[in-house]
Every structure is written in C-alpha cells, then in structure tokens.
Amino acid sequence: MKVIKANDYDAMSKKAAEFIYEAIKNKPDITLGLATGSTPHRMYDYLADKLNENKIDLSKVHTVNLDEYVGLGEGDPQSYHHFMHEEFFDKVDIPLENTHLPNGKAGDLETETENYEQLIKDLGGIDLQLLGVGRNGHIGFNEPGTPFDSTTQVVGLTDLTIQDNSRFFERVEDVPTEALSMGLKTIMDTKSILFLASGEGKRDAVDALLNGEVTEEIPVTILRNHEDVTVIVDKAAAGEYIPS
Ligand SMILES: O=P(O)(O)OC[C@H]1O[C@](O)(CO)[C@@H](O)[C@@H]1O
C-alpha cells in the first residue's frame, strides 16, 4: 500500500485529481470506477479542469460507479446519478453512453445487480477504482459484516450511514434505507485502487486500514489484501501533522 499524506482537504483533492489524470493519460481507454460523497467532491472539480485545460480525449474512457440508492435515479437531486452529472459528467467531454451507475429504480433489483456485474466484466474489469470510506469503515455501501466474497448486491444501510448521509436530504426519514452496491469482491477484483479520506471523522477507519487486522467487521480492512492500493489522506484523517 502506498500512502500519500496531504496537508488538508484541498491538497488531498489536488493530488487525487493529478493521480487520476495521469491514469487517464497513460491509458486513454481506461475503465474508471467512481465514487460519490463529500470526499471526492473537490477532486472532481480539479480533475474536470485539468482534463479540459489539456483537451484530453475522453472518447474511449468508461466509468462505472460504486453505488446508488434504491428508489432514486436520474431526476432525483439526492441520487448518485444526479451527483455524478453535476460534479463531473456534465463538465467534461465524456460520452454519456460510456458512463454507468446501478439503476436504483430497476423493477427487478436482483437482475440489475447481475447485469451490473456482467457490465463490469464486459468492460474488461475496472482499471482504477476510486474509494472513499464511511466512518464505520464501509466502502461502497458495504456495511460492517458484509461478506468479503460479495458481488454487486442490494444492501441495507446502518443507522450511522443513514444519519451521516442525511445531510444531503431534507429529513433523515427521506434517506433510503437500501442501496445497490458493488460488493467487496467486485472492489477487490479491480486492478488498482485510489483510496481517499479527509477529516477527523475518518481517523478510525484510516487507522484500521493502515494498521488494523483484516476483518469483515471493518470492510475497509479488506484493502490490505489488495496488491495495488494508493491511499491519499489529509492530516486530520491521518491523525498527525503533515507539513504542506
Ligand atoms: O465521502 P463521504 O460523503 O464521507 O462518504 C463516504 C462514503 O460513503 C459512500 O458515499 C456510501 O455511503 C461512499 O461511496 C463514500 O465513499
């Protein structure tokens, strides 16, 4: 695991954008696994600017997102579909037909999860997966206790995750209680991983990732068994002072 420490959220975001930018430049037909949430928010700004400034050809890039709330989709402002369009897809020249998220509004969710796994296989697997982490160590929406051999599935959200994500909704009751999420095996099958964490609230999860035992009780610890993980954390998440 390669660990890069950044002074603050902004520095983490810049370093992460640079990392993904280089990955795209090195492999113009890259399949990127993308994530949503507060953590990658500013990284997408920097990445979009850099791709546009340098007129990078994105016509062969494909993207697959980690997760989506059950019941939400395009047109719902809190959906991850909406997030991705607002934060990234609408700002860059990536063909929209190359961008994919699980369909939280699918009539048959089981079939949707199977189709999503198949889609990833058909794309030749994910070259670089971007990951954030929940305070309880969830990656994607894989909550503590999720089996390590899980593939894309319908998952229930813990009260902590619902509380944490309620900041994006008007009322906590509006937060969906289920999501479609790539599984932990799906994530482990990716060729490389870029993991980001910012802020004191993520300190325990980062500590478990860097120093803890691998356990299904803290899903992020599975990444210790992946051979190509780059971690970029800010000093608040790392729990130490890092000179800029
Ligand atoms: O970056 P945030 O908003 O703290 O979210 C943490 C994690 O939670 C998820 O959004 C799922 O809840 C992940 O995709 C994300 O990495």
Ligand as a Chemical Component Dictionary entry (heavy atoms), coordinates in Angstrom:
data_LIG
# 
_chem_comp.id                   LIG 
_chem_comp.type                 NON-POLYMER 
_chem_comp.pdbx_formal_charge   0 
_chem_comp.three_letter_code    LIG 
# 
loop_
_chem_comp_atom.comp_id 
_chem_comp_atom.atom_id 
_chem_comp_atom.alt_atom_id 
_chem_comp_atom.type_symbol 
_chem_comp_atom.charge 
_chem_comp_atom.model_Cartn_x 
_chem_comp_atom.model_Cartn_y 
_chem_comp_atom.model_Cartn_z 
_chem_comp_atom.pdbx_ordinal 
LIG O1 O1 O 0 -17.266 10.972 1.312  1  
LIG P1 P1 P 0 -18.375 10.828 2.279  2  
LIG O2 O2 O 0 -19.542 11.711 1.956  3  
LIG O3 O3 O 0 -17.915 10.960 3.678  4  
LIG O4 O4 O 0 -18.925 9.351  2.108  5  
LIG C1 C1 C 0 -18.165 8.232  2.439  6  
LIG C2 C2 C 0 -18.559 7.023  1.640  7  
LIG O5 O5 O 0 -19.930 6.784  1.705  8  
LIG C3 C3 C 0 -20.435 6.472  0.432  9  
LIG O6 O6 O 0 -20.958 7.620  -0.154 10 
LIG C4 C4 C 0 -21.507 5.496  0.515  11 
LIG O7 O7 O 0 -22.267 5.954  1.525  12 
LIG C5 C5 C 0 -19.250 6.045  -0.301 13 
LIG O8 O8 O 0 -19.456 5.913  -1.642 14 
LIG C6 C6 C 0 -18.320 7.102  0.170  15 
LIG O9 O9 O 0 -17.060 6.840  -0.196 16 
# 
loop_
_chem_comp_bond.comp_id 
_chem_comp_bond.atom_id_1 
_chem_comp_bond.atom_id_2 
_chem_comp_bond.value_order 
_chem_comp_bond.pdbx_ordinal 
LIG O1 P1 DOUB 1  
LIG P1 O2 SING 2  
LIG P1 O3 SING 3  
LIG P1 O4 SING 4  
LIG O4 C1 SING 5  
LIG C1 C2 SING 6  
LIG C2 O5 SING 7  
LIG C2 C6 SING 8  
LIG O5 C3 SING 9  
LIG C3 O6 SING 10 
LIG C3 C4 SING 11 
LIG C3 C5 SING 12 
LIG C4 O7 SING 13 
LIG C5 O8 SING 14 
LIG C5 C6 SING 15 
LIG C6 O9 SING 16 
# 
